[in-house]
Amino acid sequence: MTLTPDPTAEVRQLLIVEDDEAFARTLARSFERRGYVVVHARNLEEVEALLEEGDGPSPGYAVVDLKLNGEASGLACVQILHRHDAEMLIVVLTGFASIATAVEAIKLGACHYLAKPSNTDDIEAAFGRAAGTTEVELTNRSTSIKTLEWERIHEMLAETGFNISETARRLGMHRRTLARKLGKQQVK
């Protein structure tokens, strides 16, 4: 007995924009096991080429890495994807989480923003929470000086397209000092 796919079942297409080949492959396999049809792009140029091809329907879902190789920012990718299809659910993943980049990602069209390490369950749950909720717990804890410094560094990183030298110059610190701070805080 063979199982035939249900022709009325919704085809869930997912675009993964990630320059880390191993992570992208693992994520793709995990989503494929959940019934998604997965397409992988390594950079902004590949995303643009995929959108121009337009062979089939636009992907309904996208997972975008915030920091892509070179000068490319995942924020530009989010903007292009949202402009292409405003209904696409886009989740931004990053090892460089900050309030500034989270706010910009949402403004540009992402439905959610997750810090790495995030797994398939986290990402799929984020797709389901696209509408937002008023049930988020509010805390009375004030923001520390370290957190404020971290936020400012990442805001400047996003403004400079993740250029370490230019960010250090704008912040008035030595490039090696900035690199050391990033090395201590980076989420893998």
Residue frames as a rotation matrix with the C-alpha (Angstrom) as fourth column:
MET 1
0.583 0.813 0.000 0.00
0.813 -0.583 0.000 0.00
0.000 0.000 -1.000 0.00
THR 2
-0.590 -0.764 0.263 1.40
0.764 -0.633 -0.123 3.40
0.261 0.128 0.957 -0.97
LEU 3
0.078 0.559 -0.826 0.38
0.685 -0.631 -0.362 6.68
-0.724 -0.537 -0.433 0.48
THR 4
-0.168 -0.078 0.983 -0.60
0.861 -0.497 0.108 9.35
0.480 0.864 0.151 -1.98
PRO 5
-0.923 -0.216 -0.318 -0.33
0.354 -0.803 -0.480 12.97
-0.152 -0.555 0.818 -0.96
ASP 6
0.074 0.977 -0.202 -3.59
0.822 -0.174 -0.543 14.77
-0.565 -0.126 -0.815 -0.29
PRO 7
-0.373 -0.247 0.894 -4.05
0.836 -0.508 0.208 17.23
0.403 0.825 0.396 -3.19
THR 8
0.572 0.654 0.494 -6.03
0.338 -0.737 0.585 19.56
0.747 -0.168 -0.643 -0.91
ALA 9
0.541 -0.439 -0.717 -3.25
0.795 -0.011 0.607 19.71
-0.275 -0.898 0.343 1.68
GLU 10
0.972 -0.209 -0.110 -1.45
-0.223 -0.965 -0.135 23.04
-0.078 0.156 -0.985 1.94
VAL 11
0.434 -0.900 0.037 2.10
0.766 0.347 -0.541 23.03
0.474 0.264 0.840 0.59
ARG 12
0.929 -0.186 -0.320 4.26
0.092 -0.722 0.686 24.92
-0.359 -0.666 -0.653 3.06
GLN 13
0.511 -0.779 0.363 7.26
0.608 0.030 -0.793 26.44
0.607 0.626 0.489 1.29
LEU 14
0.843 -0.330 -0.424 10.16
0.256 -0.448 0.857 27.74
-0.473 -0.831 -0.294 3.36
LEU 15
0.608 -0.723 0.327 13.08
0.140 -0.308 -0.941 29.88
0.781 0.618 -0.086 2.27
ILE 16
0.739 -0.492 -0.461 16.20
0.544 0.031 0.838 29.66
-0.398 -0.870 0.291 4.45
VAL 17
0.698 -0.573 0.429 18.69
-0.035 -0.626 -0.779 32.51
0.715 0.529 -0.457 4.01
GLU 18
0.859 -0.448 0.247 21.81
-0.207 0.138 0.969 31.38
-0.468 -0.883 0.026 5.85
ASP 19
0.508 -0.744 -0.434 25.50
-0.749 -0.133 -0.650 31.47
0.426 0.655 -0.625 4.93
ASP 20
-0.404 -0.576 0.710 26.48
-0.830 0.558 -0.019 28.71
-0.385 -0.597 -0.704 7.39
GLU 21
-0.317 0.244 -0.916 26.09
-0.738 0.543 0.400 25.65
0.596 0.803 0.008 5.15
ALA 22
-0.849 -0.058 -0.526 26.02
0.199 0.886 -0.419 23.08
0.490 -0.460 -0.741 7.98
PHE 23
-0.791 0.587 -0.171 23.39
0.006 -0.271 -0.963 24.96
-0.612 -0.763 0.210 9.99
ALA 24
-0.301 0.684 -0.665 21.27
-0.918 -0.396 0.008 25.59
-0.258 0.613 0.747 6.88
ARG 25
-0.507 0.050 -0.860 21.43
-0.456 0.832 0.317 21.90
0.731 0.553 -0.399 5.91
THR 26
-0.926 0.147 -0.349 20.42
0.366 0.581 -0.727 20.78
0.096 -0.800 -0.592 9.41
LEU 27
-0.607 0.726 -0.323 17.58
-0.297 -0.584 -0.755 23.29
-0.737 -0.362 0.570 9.57
ALA 28
-0.341 0.453 -0.824 16.37
-0.931 -0.044 0.361 22.32
0.128 0.891 0.437 6.08
ARG 29
-0.713 0.039 -0.700 16.29
-0.052 0.993 0.108 18.61
0.699 0.114 -0.706 6.92
SER 30
-0.892 0.369 -0.262 14.40
0.330 0.135 -0.934 19.29
-0.309 -0.920 -0.243 10.12
PHE 31
-0.392 0.776 -0.494 11.76
-0.606 -0.622 -0.496 21.38
-0.692 0.105 0.714 8.34
GLU 32
-0.462 0.194 -0.865 11.49
-0.769 0.399 0.500 18.86
0.442 0.896 -0.035 5.48
ARG 33
-0.899 0.129 -0.419 10.67
0.284 0.899 -0.333 16.16
0.333 -0.418 -0.845 8.05
ARG 34
-0.611 0.698 -0.374 7.81
0.220 -0.304 -0.927 18.42
-0.760 -0.649 0.032 9.17
GLY 35
0.135 0.735 0.665 6.40
0.839 0.273 -0.471 18.60
-0.528 0.621 -0.580 5.65
TYR 36
0.524 -0.009 -0.851 7.91
-0.220 -0.967 -0.126 21.85
-0.823 0.253 -0.509 4.38
VAL 37
0.656 -0.435 0.617 9.36
0.741 0.216 -0.635 22.27
0.143 0.874 0.464 0.90
VAL 38
0.590 -0.513 -0.623 12.66
0.263 -0.608 0.749 24.03
-0.763 -0.606 -0.224 1.60
VAL 39
0.685 -0.472 0.555 14.76
0.495 -0.257 -0.830 26.30
0.534 0.843 0.058 -0.61
HIS 40
0.459 -0.616 -0.640 18.15
0.683 -0.216 0.698 27.57
-0.568 -0.757 0.322 0.56
ALA 41
0.723 -0.343 0.600 19.87
0.267 -0.662 -0.700 30.83
0.638 0.666 -0.387 -0.36
ARG 42
0.113 -0.801 -0.587 23.33
0.984 0.171 -0.044 31.83
0.136 -0.573 0.808 0.94
ASN 43
-0.744 -0.432 -0.510 23.12
0.489 -0.872 0.026 35.56
-0.456 -0.230 0.860 0.34
LEU 44
-0.104 0.721 -0.685 21.05
-0.120 -0.693 -0.711 38.48
-0.987 0.008 0.159 -0.86
GLU 45
-0.512 -0.151 -0.845 21.94
-0.826 -0.184 0.533 37.93
-0.236 0.971 -0.031 -4.53
GLU 46
-0.975 0.156 -0.159 20.65
0.102 0.947 0.304 34.34
0.199 0.280 -0.939 -4.42
VAL 47
-0.426 0.868 -0.256 17.41
0.500 -0.010 -0.866 35.52
-0.754 -0.497 -0.429 -2.78
GLU 48
-0.121 0.353 -0.928 16.89
-0.562 -0.795 -0.229 38.11
-0.818 0.494 0.295 -5.51
ALA 49
-0.777 -0.221 -0.590 17.57
-0.623 0.409 0.667 35.49
0.093 0.885 -0.455 -8.20
LEU 50
-0.871 0.490 0.006 15.06
0.473 0.844 -0.253 33.09
-0.130 -0.218 -0.967 -6.63
LEU 51
-0.176 0.845 -0.505 12.40
0.251 -0.457 -0.853 35.79
-0.952 -0.276 -0.132 -6.47
GLU 52
-0.298 -0.002 -0.955 13.03
-0.786 -0.567 0.246 36.79
-0.542 0.824 0.167 -10.10
GLU 53
-0.993 -0.070 -0.096 12.69
-0.110 0.839 0.534 33.18
0.043 0.540 -0.840 -11.29
GLY 54
-0.453 0.880 0.147 9.21
-0.772 -0.304 -0.558 32.98
-0.446 -0.366 0.817 -9.80
ASP 55
-0.871 0.068 -0.486 8.57
-0.274 0.755 0.596 29.44
0.407 0.652 -0.640 -11.10
GLY 56
-0.323 0.770 -0.551 5.93
0.710 0.582 0.397 28.64
0.626 -0.263 -0.734 -8.49
PRO 57
0.740 0.644 0.195 4.14
0.323 -0.594 0.737 30.27
0.590 -0.482 -0.648 -5.64
SER 58
0.018 -0.704 0.710 6.09
-0.529 -0.609 -0.590 32.55
0.848 -0.365 -0.384 -3.33
PRO 59
-0.560 -0.227 -0.797 7.34
0.481 0.694 -0.536 30.86
0.674 -0.684 -0.280 -0.15
GLY 60
0.522 0.824 0.220 4.93
0.201 -0.369 0.907 31.45
0.829 -0.430 -0.359 2.71
TYR 61
0.950 -0.258 -0.174 7.73
0.172 -0.030 0.985 31.26
-0.259 -0.966 0.015 5.29
ALA 62
0.469 -0.870 0.155 11.31
0.059 -0.145 -0.988 32.48
0.881 0.472 -0.017 5.54
VAL 63
0.817 -0.408 -0.407 14.12
0.462 0.042 0.886 32.14
-0.344 -0.912 0.223 8.07
VAL 64
0.672 -0.552 0.495 16.77
0.151 -0.552 -0.820 34.83
0.725 0.626 -0.287 7.63
ASP 65
0.175 -0.729 -0.662 20.15
0.984 0.100 0.150 35.06
-0.043 -0.678 0.734 9.34
LEU 66
0.876 0.205 -0.437 20.79
0.269 -0.959 0.088 38.64
-0.401 -0.194 -0.895 10.47
LYS 67
0.294 -0.863 -0.411 24.51
-0.662 -0.493 0.564 38.64
-0.690 0.106 -0.716 9.64
LEU 68
0.948 0.015 0.318 25.37
0.220 0.692 -0.688 37.22
-0.230 0.722 0.652 6.24
ASN 69
0.091 -0.985 0.149 28.90
0.848 0.155 0.507 36.90
-0.523 0.081 0.849 4.81
GLY 70
-0.434 -0.355 0.828 30.44
0.772 -0.620 0.139 40.03
0.464 0.700 0.543 3.44
GLU 71
-0.995 0.050 0.091 28.73
-0.081 -0.922 -0.378 43.37
0.065 -0.384 0.921 3.93
ALA 72
-0.400 0.911 -0.101 25.20
-0.107 0.063 0.992 41.99
0.910 0.407 0.072 3.53
SER 73
-0.848 0.274 0.453 22.72
-0.488 -0.074 -0.869 42.38
-0.205 -0.959 0.197 6.34
GLY 74
-0.776 0.627 0.072 19.76
0.631 0.771 0.082 40.08
-0.004 0.109 -0.994 6.79
LEU 75
-0.244 0.696 -0.675 17.70
0.261 -0.623 -0.737 43.23
-0.934 -0.356 -0.030 7.34
ALA 76
-0.511 0.021 -0.859 18.03
-0.750 -0.500 0.434 44.09
-0.420 0.866 0.271 3.63
CYS 77
-0.952 0.156 -0.263 16.89
-0.002 0.857 0.516 40.55
0.306 0.492 -0.815 2.85
VAL 78
-0.528 0.798 -0.289 13.84
0.671 0.185 -0.718 40.95
-0.520 -0.573 -0.633 5.13
GLN 79
-0.260 0.404 -0.877 12.94
-0.303 -0.897 -0.323 44.17
-0.917 0.182 0.356 3.35
ILE 80
-0.719 -0.069 -0.692 13.18
-0.695 0.089 0.713 42.56
0.012 0.994 -0.112 -0.11
LEU 81
-0.902 0.389 -0.187 11.16
0.377 0.921 0.097 39.49
0.210 0.017 -0.977 0.95
HIS 82
-0.382 0.791 -0.479 8.45
0.526 -0.240 -0.816 41.62
-0.760 -0.563 -0.324 2.58
ARG 83
-0.355 0.202 -0.913 8.27
-0.617 -0.784 0.067 43.87
-0.702 0.587 0.403 -0.47
HIS 84
-0.885 -0.025 -0.465 7.93
-0.394 0.574 0.718 40.77
0.249 0.818 -0.518 -2.68
ASP 85
-0.158 0.842 -0.515 5.15
0.272 0.539 0.798 39.23
0.949 -0.014 -0.314 -0.53
ALA 86
-0.404 0.037 0.914 3.73
-0.678 -0.683 -0.272 41.13
0.613 -0.730 0.301 2.45
GLU 87
0.656 0.737 0.162 1.97
-0.682 0.486 0.547 37.96
0.324 -0.469 0.821 3.66
MET 88
0.229 -0.658 -0.717 5.22
0.114 0.750 -0.652 35.97
0.967 0.067 0.246 4.01
LEU 89
0.994 0.034 0.107 6.02
-0.105 -0.051 0.993 35.05
0.039 -0.998 -0.047 7.63
ILE 90
0.328 -0.944 0.023 9.68
0.016 -0.019 -1.000 35.96
0.944 0.329 0.009 8.18
VAL 91
0.973 -0.151 -0.176 11.70
0.191 0.089 0.978 34.99
-0.132 -0.984 0.115 11.26
VAL 92
0.472 -0.865 0.170 15.11
-0.487 -0.416 -0.768 36.58
0.735 0.280 -0.618 11.78
LEU 93
0.866 -0.317 -0.386 17.77
0.493 0.661 0.566 34.48
0.076 -0.680 0.729 13.54
THR 94
0.508 -0.735 0.449 20.86
-0.297 -0.638 -0.710 36.03
0.809 0.228 -0.543 15.03
GLY 95
0.270 -0.556 -0.786 23.83
0.882 0.470 -0.029 35.39
0.385 -0.686 0.617 17.23
PHE 96
-0.840 -0.532 0.101 24.08
0.481 -0.819 -0.313 39.19
0.249 -0.215 0.944 17.64
ALA 97
0.086 0.995 -0.055 20.74
0.896 -0.053 0.442 39.94
0.436 -0.087 -0.896 19.31
SER 98
-0.918 -0.243 -0.314 19.94
0.367 -0.820 -0.439 43.53
-0.151 -0.518 0.842 20.20
ILE 99
-0.041 0.942 -0.332 16.83
0.519 -0.264 -0.813 45.59
-0.854 -0.205 -0.478 20.70
ALA 100
-0.156 -0.073 -0.985 17.85
-0.543 -0.827 0.147 47.93
-0.825 0.558 0.089 17.86
THR 101
-0.882 -0.202 -0.425 18.13
-0.471 0.412 0.780 45.18
0.018 0.888 -0.459 15.24
ALA 102
-0.709 0.698 0.096 14.98
0.635 0.692 -0.344 43.46
-0.307 -0.183 -0.934 16.55
VAL 103
0.030 0.734 -0.679 12.97
0.155 -0.674 -0.722 46.66
-0.987 -0.083 -0.134 16.16
GLU 104
-0.341 -0.223 -0.913 14.34
-0.778 -0.478 0.408 47.27
-0.527 0.850 -0.011 12.66
ALA 105
-0.999 -0.027 0.022 13.63
-0.012 0.863 0.505 43.67
-0.032 0.504 -0.863 11.60
ILE 106
-0.358 0.933 -0.027 10.00
0.736 0.264 -0.623 43.99
-0.575 -0.243 -0.782 12.71
LYS 107
0.062 0.346 -0.936 9.62
-0.228 -0.908 -0.351 47.40
-0.972 0.235 0.022 11.04
LEU 108
-0.564 -0.411 -0.716 10.97
-0.762 -0.074 0.643 45.94
-0.317 0.909 -0.272 7.79
GLY 109
0.104 0.769 -0.630 8.47
-0.901 0.341 0.267 43.07
0.420 0.540 0.729 7.80
ALA 110
-0.754 -0.352 -0.555 9.72
-0.104 0.898 -0.428 40.22
0.649 -0.265 -0.713 10.00
CYS 111
0.388 0.922 0.012 7.07
-0.233 0.085 0.969 38.60
0.892 -0.379 0.247 12.16
HIS 112
0.994 -0.102 -0.025 9.58
0.053 0.278 0.959 37.48
-0.091 -0.955 0.282 14.80
TYR 113
0.313 -0.942 0.126 13.21
-0.606 -0.300 -0.737 37.77
0.732 0.154 -0.664 15.90
LEU 114
0.998 0.039 -0.055 15.03
0.011 0.717 0.697 34.94
0.067 -0.696 0.715 17.67
ALA 115
0.274 -0.948 0.162 18.48
-0.957 -0.251 0.148 34.75
-0.100 -0.195 -0.976 19.22
LYS 116
0.342 -0.291 -0.894 20.63
-0.260 0.884 -0.388 31.74
0.903 0.365 0.227 18.37
PRO 117
-0.995 -0.051 -0.088 20.68
-0.093 0.808 0.581 28.99
0.042 0.586 -0.809 19.35
SER 118
-0.109 0.993 0.040 17.12
-0.826 -0.068 -0.560 28.44
-0.554 -0.094 0.827 18.16
ASN 119
-0.842 -0.159 0.516 15.77
0.059 0.923 0.380 25.15
-0.537 0.351 -0.767 16.91
THR 120
-0.839 0.535 0.099 12.99
0.178 0.099 0.979 24.14
0.513 0.839 -0.179 14.55
ASP 121
-0.108 0.827 -0.552 10.42
0.976 0.193 0.099 24.11
0.189 -0.528 -0.828 17.36
ASP 122
-0.300 -0.081 -0.950 11.32
0.517 -0.851 -0.091 27.70
-0.802 -0.518 0.298 18.31
ILE 123
-0.953 -0.134 -0.273 11.11
-0.146 -0.588 0.796 28.88
-0.267 0.798 0.540 14.71
GLU 124
-0.640 0.768 -0.010 7.84
0.446 0.382 0.809 27.11
0.626 0.513 -0.587 13.97
ALA 125
-0.026 0.599 -0.800 6.36
0.978 -0.150 -0.144 28.53
-0.207 -0.786 -0.582 17.19
ALA 126
-0.592 -0.261 -0.763 7.50
0.192 -0.965 0.180 32.00
-0.783 -0.040 0.621 16.08
PHE 127
-0.941 0.329 0.082 5.62
0.049 -0.106 0.993 31.56
0.335 0.939 0.084 12.78
GLY 128
-0.226 0.909 -0.351 2.52
0.790 0.381 0.480 30.79
0.570 -0.169 -0.804 14.87
ARG 129
0.106 0.226 -0.968 2.94
0.857 -0.515 -0.026 33.90
-0.505 -0.827 -0.248 17.02
ALA 130
-0.587 -0.399 0.704 3.07
0.766 -0.555 0.324 36.35
0.262 0.730 0.632 14.13
ALA 131
0.250 0.802 0.542 0.06
0.486 -0.588 0.646 38.31
0.837 0.102 -0.537 15.40
GLY 132
-0.644 -0.523 0.559 1.66
-0.234 -0.561 -0.794 39.11
0.728 -0.642 0.239 18.76
THR 133
0.121 0.664 -0.738 0.21
0.691 0.477 0.543 38.77
0.712 -0.576 -0.401 22.23
THR 134
0.254 0.047 0.966 -0.56
-0.480 -0.861 0.169 40.96
0.839 -0.507 -0.196 25.22
GLU 135
0.970 0.226 -0.094 0.34
-0.061 0.595 0.802 38.10
0.237 -0.771 0.591 27.58
VAL 136
0.142 -0.985 -0.099 4.10
0.373 0.146 -0.916 38.80
0.917 0.093 0.388 27.63
GLU 137
0.576 0.028 -0.817 5.37
0.817 -0.008 0.576 39.10
0.010 -1.000 -0.027 31.19
LEU 138
0.525 -0.383 0.760 6.59
-0.067 -0.909 -0.411 42.58
0.849 0.164 -0.503 32.13
THR 139
0.187 -0.544 -0.818 9.47
0.919 0.390 -0.049 42.85
0.346 -0.743 0.573 34.58
ASN 140
0.989 0.132 -0.063 10.48
0.146 -0.881 0.449 45.60
0.004 -0.454 -0.891 36.99
ARG 141
0.310 -0.950 -0.043 14.18
0.715 0.203 0.668 44.99
-0.626 -0.238 0.743 36.42
SER 142
0.747 -0.112 -0.655 16.05
-0.357 -0.899 -0.253 48.02
-0.561 0.423 -0.712 35.10
THR 143
0.896 -0.441 0.046 18.53
0.237 0.388 -0.890 47.78
0.375 0.809 0.453 32.25
SER 144
0.548 -0.775 -0.316 22.18
0.525 0.025 0.851 47.44
-0.651 -0.632 0.420 33.30
ILE 145
0.378 -0.542 -0.750 25.05
-0.599 -0.761 0.248 49.55
-0.706 0.356 -0.613 31.97
LYS 146
-0.655 -0.643 0.396 26.49
-0.162 0.632 0.758 46.43
-0.738 0.432 -0.519 30.28
THR 147
-0.089 0.717 0.692 23.19
0.797 0.468 -0.383 45.80
-0.598 0.517 -0.613 28.50
LEU 148
0.773 0.369 -0.515 22.97
0.077 -0.861 -0.502 49.41
-0.629 0.349 -0.695 27.37
GLU 149
-0.092 -0.900 -0.425 26.56
-0.661 -0.264 0.703 49.24
-0.745 0.346 -0.570 26.06
TRP 150
-0.658 -0.111 0.745 25.79
0.277 0.884 0.376 45.97
-0.700 0.454 -0.551 24.27
GLU 151
0.374 0.888 0.267 22.66
0.696 -0.079 -0.713 47.47
-0.613 0.452 -0.648 22.68
ARG 152
0.652 -0.170 -0.739 24.57
-0.365 -0.925 -0.110 50.55
-0.665 0.341 -0.664 21.48
ILE 153
-0.490 -0.869 0.059 27.33
-0.435 0.303 0.848 48.40
-0.755 0.390 -0.527 19.97
HIS 154
-0.540 0.308 0.783 24.81
0.608 0.786 0.110 46.31
-0.582 0.536 -0.612 18.06
GLU 155
0.640 0.720 -0.269 22.84
0.371 -0.596 -0.712 49.31
-0.673 0.357 -0.648 16.94
MET 156
0.304 -0.630 -0.714 26.04
-0.689 -0.663 0.291 50.74
-0.658 0.404 -0.636 15.46
LEU 157
-0.665 -0.513 0.543 26.98
-0.060 0.762 0.645 47.35
-0.744 0.396 -0.537 13.96
ALA 158
0.058 0.785 0.616 23.65
0.781 0.349 -0.518 47.25
-0.622 0.511 -0.593 12.15
GLU 159
0.764 0.226 -0.604 24.12
-0.058 -0.908 -0.414 50.83
-0.643 0.352 -0.681 10.90
THR 160
0.033 -0.868 -0.495 27.55
-0.839 -0.293 0.459 50.01
-0.543 0.400 -0.738 9.47
GLY 161
0.625 0.251 -0.739 26.53
-0.676 0.647 -0.352 46.72
0.390 0.720 0.574 7.88
PHE 162
0.971 -0.221 0.094 28.46
0.102 0.733 0.673 44.76
-0.217 -0.643 0.734 10.54
ASN 163
0.421 -0.875 0.241 31.76
0.228 -0.155 -0.961 46.45
0.878 0.459 0.134 9.64
ILE 164
0.553 -0.229 -0.801 33.89
0.832 0.206 0.516 46.09
0.047 -0.951 0.305 12.82
SER 165
-0.521 -0.854 -0.002 36.43
0.854 -0.521 -0.022 48.78
0.017 -0.014 1.000 11.93
GLU 166
-0.529 0.394 0.752 33.82
0.109 -0.847 0.520 51.40
0.842 0.357 0.405 11.05
THR 167
0.591 0.761 -0.270 31.75
0.333 0.075 0.940 50.53
0.735 -0.645 -0.208 14.14
ALA 168
0.209 -0.609 -0.765 34.80
0.973 0.048 0.227 50.92
-0.101 -0.792 0.602 16.39
ARG 169
-0.755 -0.503 0.421 35.63
0.579 -0.813 0.068 54.27
0.308 0.295 0.905 14.77
ARG 170
-0.158 0.795 0.586 32.09
-0.004 -0.594 0.805 55.58
0.987 0.124 0.097 15.27
LEU 171
0.772 0.446 -0.453 32.04
0.393 0.225 0.891 54.39
0.500 -0.866 -0.002 18.88
GLY 172
0.534 -0.642 0.550 35.44
-0.655 -0.726 -0.210 55.93
0.534 -0.248 -0.808 19.57
MET 173
0.601 -0.368 0.710 37.12
-0.463 0.563 0.684 52.70
-0.652 -0.740 0.168 20.61
HIS 174
-0.462 -0.838 -0.290 39.96
-0.802 0.255 0.540 50.61
-0.378 0.482 -0.790 19.29
ARG 175
0.121 0.510 -0.852 38.98
-0.849 0.498 0.177 47.89
0.515 0.701 0.493 16.81
ARG 176
-0.550 -0.400 -0.733 40.61
-0.032 0.888 -0.460 45.17
0.835 -0.229 -0.501 18.93
THR 177
-0.930 0.284 0.233 38.69
-0.280 -0.137 -0.950 46.34
-0.238 -0.949 0.207 22.02
LEU 178
-0.042 0.964 -0.261 35.43
-0.975 -0.097 -0.202 46.07
-0.220 0.246 0.944 20.10
ALA 179
0.005 -0.016 -1.000 36.39
-0.568 0.823 -0.016 42.65
0.823 0.568 -0.005 18.69
ARG 180
-0.898 -0.369 -0.239 37.20
-0.001 0.544 -0.839 41.45
0.440 -0.753 -0.489 22.22
LYS 181
-0.644 0.732 0.225 33.81
-0.589 -0.285 -0.756 42.69
-0.489 -0.619 0.614 23.53
LEU 182
0.195 0.728 -0.657 32.01
-0.970 0.244 -0.018 40.95
0.147 0.641 0.753 20.68
GLY 183
-0.333 -0.418 -0.845 33.95
-0.339 0.890 -0.306 37.74
0.880 0.185 -0.438 21.27
LYS 184
-0.991 -0.040 0.129 32.90
-0.135 0.247 -0.960 37.69
0.006 -0.968 -0.250 24.93
GLN 185
-0.461 0.886 0.037 29.21
-0.543 -0.250 -0.802 38.27
-0.701 -0.390 0.597 24.26
GLN 186
-0.440 0.297 -0.848 28.56
-0.857 0.143 0.495 36.45
0.269 0.944 0.192 21.00
VAL 187
0.170 0.593 0.787 25.90
-0.598 0.697 -0.396 33.76
-0.783 -0.403 0.474 21.22
LYS 188
-0.810 -0.528 -0.256 26.93
-0.529 0.467 0.709 30.73
-0.255 0.709 -0.657 19.16
